[in-house]
Amino acid sequence: MKRLMMWAVCGGLVMPTVAAAQREPQFETSCRMAVKDDFNRGVALLHSFWFAESRGLFEGVLKTDPTCAMAYWGIALTHWGNPFAGLRTPQTIAAGKAAIEKGQATGSPTPREKGYIDAVAGLFSSADVTTQRARVVAYEGATELVAANNPDDTEARIFWALAIAQTALPTDKTFAQNLKAAEILEPLYKKYPNHPGLAHYIIHTYDVPLLAPKALPAARAYANIAPSVPHALHMPSHTFTRVGLWKESVATNIKSAAEAEKSGGISEALHALDYQIYAYLQMAQDAQAKAALDHAMNAAQPPAGSAATAATPTGGANTFATAAMPARYAMERQQWTDAMALTVTPAPNTPYTEAITHFARAVGAARAGQPAAATADIARLAAIRDRELELKDAYWAEQVDIQRRVAEAWVAYASGRKDEGIRLLAAAADAEDLTDKSAVTPGPLAPARELYGFMLLDASRGKDALVAFEAVTRKEPNRFLALYGAGKAAESLKQTARAKGYYRQIVEICKEAANDRPELVYARKMAGAKASTTAGAR
């Protein structure tokens, strides 16, 4: 069987072409032979999360073969979208439900196809967000049954593995579901190295600090499997970010954003730009980060004459990225007055994205020596946490509450209640360590334990600060501020060689950076590297 590998732009729609030299599994159906290629292209794009284009292909299949019930299965999954995303809206559920019910009404000529369709129907059986987790877990069980009943169906095993990975909880530090999915995916990937779903889902499955290095072979391969698909170009950066390969992350996200913008995928472009900016900032390439930020914020604006506003961006513009990017640019450079001056954009549909700006403003105010100015933002963080609880979104409620606790700790510390601030921030860091980041972000806006390290350093507790910073470097390799903090902490303990080791790491990571960030100037000086300015450390 021929494999879907190469991707070409035809008439404005990106479609995979069939590469005869590559032999990989295809999705067998009882639909007419005339639609086989388009159906497989739709599945290939589905595997790379290019949902709108995939839906278009499945809709085209139905025009040729209205009896192809499995096309409705594909359409429904495109409405479900990224399985690692958050709670589904009623509109999403309604669209997917309508599609899958048409598939059920059309009828499945084989038990296998009925199994696929009924499994997806369960995802759309309710619009109640409080039951989404239960429906996703039930979907995992249903896909397992399809795979068990069809042992020769490779695609069934792939979709089952994806369903397993999507049920992994960020609080499960045994990574049981991740490893279970990997046990299915890894042998198949060795057999079918050019299958887009296998490489893609391995990256997602290992997208946690402890497991991320295992994803590097798939990450380096995936972009070449689907070189014109924005999400495929972006996904390797999930792994690159986890292991601190910043240049690789920048390179693949530049390509991803460019391809996304070609096809009008503003949300995908903004997501890639967020990862790109994060990587630039770790290399102290601040001018490049600022240029990418300016481009992103301009791209996020609604078209002239549109009824939409910047507060309600069009085209599914990624409200997380538009909030996170300017906040990152201020906080990673420790520009606290800039952070406290950030403009809040209301996000009623995704309140946790609004929390990003309130968090940056509150911490910025406290660290700029104006703790009283953080009061309103901290109150808003509490309100957003409560709103997320009302929405039954426990994950984001917890993340926002951690942000609130971090901000309160810095306010206490900056107000002279230093012991209280240290105690509060230690507890917040412990809470954050028990969870993990969402796939929507390259990392916390500012890791709580890293902030804790800087607080301890300021309190002349260098030994404890070093422990905190080194913990961050293990979880977030090559993070600029964690390495800088570790160097400063070691230096405060008169551990000159240890400090110099951290500063040399910074110099190596930032070897292409200018000398305009004070922390980098200081690191170069202490590492014995040549510096062109005399700026000191902050």
N, C-alpha and C positions, 0 to 999 in steps of 0.2 A: 504493500500500500504506500502511496505517495505521502510525503510529509509537507505540511504547510510551513514554509520557513521564510522565504524572502518576502519583502514587503515593498509595494510600489504605489506611487501616487497616480491615480487614474481619474481624470475628470473631477478633481477636487476631493474625491473620497479615497482614503487610504485603505487598500485591500491587500491581503497576502496573496502571493502567487504561488503556484505549485512548483516545487523544485524536485524534478524527477530523480536527481542524484541522492536525495535524502529519503529514507524510508522510515516512517514513523506511524503510530496508530492514528486512525481516523475514527470519527464518531459515526458508527453504523446506525442507520435508521431504516424504517420501512417506507420512507418517502420516495417519490419518483427519482429515478437516476438523474433526471435533468437538473435537479436542485442539489445534488450531492456536494458539488464543489462549493457552492455558495453556503450551504449549511455548515460545512467544515470550516470555511472562512469565518463564519459567524462564531463558531465555537472557539476558533483560534483567537479572535479578538476578545471574546468573553474571558478567555484565560489570561489575557493581558489587560483586563479591566478597561477596555475601550468600549464603553457600554452603548453610547449613542450610535457609533458606527456598526457595532455588532447587531443592534436592534434593527438598523436599516437593512442589513443582510437577511435577517430572519423574516422581516416583513416582505422582502423581495421573494423569498422562498414561498411564502403563502400566496403571492400573486400567481406564481407558476403552479403551485400544488396546494390548493386550499384544504386538502385532506391531511396535510402534514402536521399532525398534532404536536410533534416535538418542536416545531418552530415556535409554538406558543410557550413551551417550556423555556426556550432560549430567551424569548421576549420578557417573560416574567423575571428571569434571573437578571436581565439587564436593568429592570426596574429596582430589584433588590440592591443592586450596585455593589460597592466595595463591602465585602463581608466583615471587614475589620473596622468599618465606620460605626457611628453611634446609633442612636435610636431612630427608627424609621417614622416618617411623618404619615398622617392619615392619607395624604395624597399619594405617597409612594405605595402604601398598602393597597389603596383602591386600584391604582393602575396595574400593579402586579396581580391582584386578585382577578381583575377583569380578564387579563391575558390567560392566566392558568385555568380559569373556568371555561374559557373558549376551547382550550386544549382538552379539557375533560369532556366537554360536550362533543368535540370532534370525534373523540374515541381513539383508543390506542389498540392497534392491531396485535400487539405483542405484550405479554406480561412485563417484559423488561421496560418497554417504553411507559407503560402504565405506572411502574414503580418510580421511574424518574419524575413523571408528572405529579403523581400523588405526593412525593416527597417535597417538592417545591410548593405545592398547594398548602402544605402545613405552615410554611413561613408566612403566608398571606391570610391565614385563617382568622386573624384578629388584628385590629388596629390599636389595641390596648398596649401601651408601652410597657406596662407592668408584667406582661406575659411574653415579651420579646425573648428574653433569655430562655424561657421554657420552650418556646417554639424553635429556637436555634438548636437547643440540645436535642429536641425531638427530631429535627432535620438531620442531625448527625446520625441518630439511630436509623432513620429511614434510608439514608445513603449507604450506611453499613449493610443494610438488608439488600439493597440493590446490588452492591458489590458481591455479597455472599451468594446471591442467587444467580449471578452472572460472572463466574470466576475467570472467564477469558476476556472480560470487558475491562481493558486498561483504563478507559476514561471513567468508568464507575469507581475504580480505586482512587483515581486522582481527585474526583469530586468528593469522595468520602474523606480523603486526607485533608482537603481544604475545609470541609465541615468540622473535622476534629480540631484543626488549628484555630478556627474561628471561635471555638468555645473555650479556649485557654483563658484563664483568669490572670490579671496582672498581679494578683496577690499570691499566686501559687509559685513558690520558689523552688518546687521540685520539678517544674516544667513538664509535668506528666503528659499533658495533651500535646505539647510541642514535640516531645520525643516520640510519642505514639504516631503522630503524623509523619515525622521524619522516617520512622521505620518503614512506612509505606512508600514514601516519595524517593528516598535515596536509591534503593535498588532499581526502581523504574527509571530514575535519572541516568544511572549508569547504562541502562539498556537503550534509552531514548534521549540522548544528551541535547537534542535540538527541539525537544517539545517545550513550547513556551510556558505551559502551565506548570511543568515540573520545576524548571529553574525558578520561576516566579514564586511558587508556593514554598519552596525550600527557603528562599530569602525571608518570607514572612514567618515561616515556622521557627527559624533561628533568630528572629529579630528581638533578642534579649541579650544583655551584656555577656553572660556566661557562655552562650551558645553561638554568638555572632561569628566568630572565626570559622566555624564549620560551613558557613554560607558563602565564603569567599569564592570558591570555584564557580558556584552557580551565579553569583553576583557578577563576576567578570565575564561570564558567558551570555547572560540574559540579554544585555543590550544588543549583542550581535545577532541573537536569534530573531529579534523583532526591532530592527534599527530605525524604523519610522514611527513607532508607537510611543507616544509621550510617556505613558506609565512604565513601559518596559525600559525606557532610557533613564527614568528616575529611580526605579526600584533598587538598582545596585547601590545607590547612595544610602539606603537604609543600613546596609552592611558596612559600607565605607565609613559612615558616621559612627557606628558602634565600635569600630576598631581604630578610628582616628586617622583614616586615610583621606585627608582634606583635599589634596589636589585632585584625586580621583573623583571625589564627590562633586567638586566644582565642575570638572570637565563633563561628567555625565548629566548634571542638571542644566548646564548651559544648552546642551543638545535637547534635553527634554522640554525645557521651556520654549525653545525655538520651534520645535515640532508642534507643541500644544498651541502656540499662538498662530501658527499657520492654519490650523483647523478650527480656530475660534474657541479652543478649550481653555478659557481664562482661569478656571478653578485649578486645572492641572498645572498650568503655567505658574500660578502663584504658589502652589505647593512646592514645585521644583525650585522656585526662586527663594523660598524660605529656607530650604535646605542649603542652597547655594550660598546665601548670605551668612548662614551659621558657619559654614566651612571657611569662608573668607575671613570671618572675624577670629576664628581659631588660629589662622595664619597671620593675624595682624595686618591683613591687606584691607585696611579700612577704606581707602579710596575706592577700591573695587566693590566693596560691600555697599558703600553709599551710592555708587552708580547703579548697582542692581536694585537697591531699595527704591531709588527714584523711578527707575523703569517700572518696577512692580506696582508702586502706588499710582503711577500714571495709567498703567494697564487696568488697574482695578476700578478706575472711574467709569461711570456709565457713559454711553455715547452722548454727544451733544444733542439736545432736544429730546432726550429720553425722559419718560415720566419717573424713572427710578432716580434715586439719590445716592450719594456716597454711603449713606447709612444703610441703604438697602441695595447693594450692588447687584448688577444684572448678571445673567449667564451663570448662576451658581458660583459667583466669585467667592473664593475661599476666605470667609470672614476670620477664620483662625489665622491664616497667613497675614492678612492685612493688619491684624492687631499685633501679631507676634513680631513681624519684621522690624518696625520702628522701635519696639520695646527692646528687642535684642541689640539693635544698633547702639542704643544708649547704655544698656546694662553691661554688655560685654566689654565696653570701653570704660566702664565705671564713670560715666558722665551723669552724675546723679541729678543735677539741676535740669538736664535735658529730659531725664526720665520722669521727673515730677511735673514737667510741663507737657507731657504727651496728651493728645486730645482723645477723649473717650468717644467711641462710636457705638451707639446702642445696638444690641443684637438680640432682639426678643426671641428669635427662633433658636439661637445658640448662645444662651447667656454666659456659658463658660468662656466664650471668646471675648466677651466684654470684660470678664474678670482679669484677663491678661493685662490690660491697660491699667486697671485699678491697682493691680499688684505692683506693676512697675512704678506707678506714681507714688504709691504709699512707701515702698522701700526707698525710692529715690528721695522723697521728702525727708525721711528719717536719716538717711545717710548723708544728706546735704545739710544736716543740722537743723532741720525745721520739722520736728516730729509732730507738732500740732497740726501741720498742714495735711497729715495723712489720715486724720480722723474720718473725713467723709468717705474716702476711698475704702477704708477698712470696713466702715458700715455697709458700703455697697457690696463688698465681698461677702459679708455675712448674709445679705439679702439674696445675692446670687446663689450662694450655697443652699439657702432655703428653697429657692426656686427650683434648683436642680433636684432637690429631694422631692418636691411636689411632682416633678416630672418622672420620678422613679429612676433617675439616672445616677445611681450610687457612685459610679466611678468618678464622674466629673464633680459631683457634690464633694467627694473626698479631696479631689485635687484642688478645688477652689478653697476648701477649708484649710488645707495645708498652706496655701498662699496667704490666707488671712492670718494664720498663726505665725508665719514667718514675718509678715509685716508688723504684727503686734509686738513680736520679739524685738525687732529693730526700733520700734517706737519706744518701748520700755528702756532699751539700752541707751538710745540717744537722749532720753529724758533723765538720765542719771541713775536709773534703776538697773544697774549693770548685771547684778546677779540674777535678777528676774529675767532680763533679756536673754542671758545665756541659758538659763533653765528652759525658757519657752522655746528657744530656737533648737536646743538639743532635742526636745520632744518632737518638734515639727520635722526635724531631719530624720529621726527614728521612724516617724510615720511615713515619710516619703520613701525611705528605704524598703518598706514593706510592700510597696506597690511598684509600678513600672510606668514608663511613658506610653502615651497613645501613639499609634502609627502616624497620626496626623502631624506630629512634631518631631524634629530631630533630637529634642531633649527638653528638659525643664528650662523655663525661661532663665532661671538661675538655680542650680542645684542647691537645695536647702543645706546640705552638709558642707558645700563649698562656702556658702554665706556664713555658716556656723564657724568655719575655719577662720574667716576674716574677722569675725567678732572676737574669737579667742585670741587671735593675733593682736588685735587692738587692746585687749585686756592683759597683754603681756603673759599669756599662757601658751608659749610657743610649743611646748611638748604636746599638749592636747591639740593645738592647731595643726601640727604636723600629722598627727594621726588622722584628723579629719580630712586634710587635703590629700593625703596618700590614699585614703579610702575612695575619694572621688576619682583619682587617677586610675585606679583599678577598674572602676565601673565605667568611666568616661575617658578612655585613653587619649592622650595628646590634647586635652582641654587646656587652653592657654592659661586661664586664671587659676585653675587648680595647680598647674605646674609652677606658676609664679608664686602662689601662696605657699606651696611646699618649699620652694627655694627660700622665701622670706622667713618661714618658720624655722627651717634648718639653720639659717644664718643667725637667727636670734638665739639659737642653742649653741652657737660657736662650732657648728658642724660644717666647716667650710667646704670640705670635699663633697659632702652630700648636697649642700646648697648649690655648688658649682655644677654638679651633675644635672640638677633640675634646670638651671639657667642655660646650660648647653643644649638641653632638649628643646627649650624654647627657641634658642638661636637657630637650631637646625630646622625646626618646623617653620620658622618665620624667615628663612634665609632669603626669600624673595620680597620681603616686606620693606617698606620705607622705615625711617627712623623717627616717625612722628608720634608714636604711642609711648608715653613715658615708661610704662612697665617694660617694654621691649628695649628701650634705651638702657634701662638699668640692668636688665638681664644680659645684654651684650657686654656691658661694662664689667659685670661681675664674672662673666664667663671668659673674659679676656679677649672677646671679639672686638673687631674694629667698629666704632660707632661714629656717626657724623654729627651728632648733637651732644649736648651736655645736660639734657633734661634729667631730672631725678625721678625717683620712684614715688608713687602715690601710696 
